[in-house]
Amino acid sequence: MCHNYTYAILSEGDRAQGSALKGNVTCRRYELIPGWYRFQGAAGDRIPNQCVPVGRCGTRAPGWMRGNHPTVAEGVVTRKVCYHFDTDCCTWSNNISVKNCGGYFVYKLEFTPNCYSRYCGNGGAGKLP
């Protein structure tokens, strides 16, 4: 399904939505070079599509995807990623591309809106308060 897509793996445990922020936040805005990514391992297997609590995913403003993941038949779709900060589940946002590769999803990610925002994985969802 995705033979023509070259992607990098995001597997860091602190990127999981179940991972609480520890210590100070370093600037996360430029940690990823724009391109295609796949979530795996401790990070989870996809971007969550529900608001993630502030202070998760190794940052102050965790990113989550508005809308459903696409079916294989839908091809590449555009979705909005929202960043939860303070009391607003969508303080900042940006668009990404998403493709269903059959058994997994790939995401075309851009730089996040600011230093406090980061793309989250759905790992550790059962650990949320």
Residue, then its C-alpha position, 0 to 999 in steps of 0.5 A: m500500500c505504501h511502497n513508494y513512501t519513505y518514512a522515519i519511525l517515531s518510537e520514543g516513549d516520552r512521545a506517548q500520550g500516557s507519558a507525563l512531562k518530567g522536568n523542563v521542556t526544551c524547544r520541540r518545534y524543530e525536532l522533526i524535519p518535515g516529511w513522512y513518519r510512522f508511529q511505532g513502539a512505546a510511542g504508540d501506533r498512531i496520532p490520537n484523535q482525542c484531546v490529550p491532557v496538557g503536560r503529556c508527550g514530553t511537552r506542555a502542548p501535546g498535539w492530537m488529530r481532529g477527525n478520523h484516520p482515513t480508510v485505505a480507499e480514501g488515499v492521502v487526506t488532510r487533517k488538522v492537528c490541534y495542540h492543547f495548552d492551558t484550557d483550550c484543546c486547540t490553542w494552536s493548530n496546523n495541517i498534516s497529510v495522513k495515509n492508511c497503509g493497510g496495517y499502519f498509518v503514515y503522516k506527513l508532518e511539518f514543523t509544529p507551531n511553537c516550541y511548546s508543541r509536539y506531535c503525540g502518539n497514542g501509546g499509554a492511553g490507558k494511563l491517562p487520568 
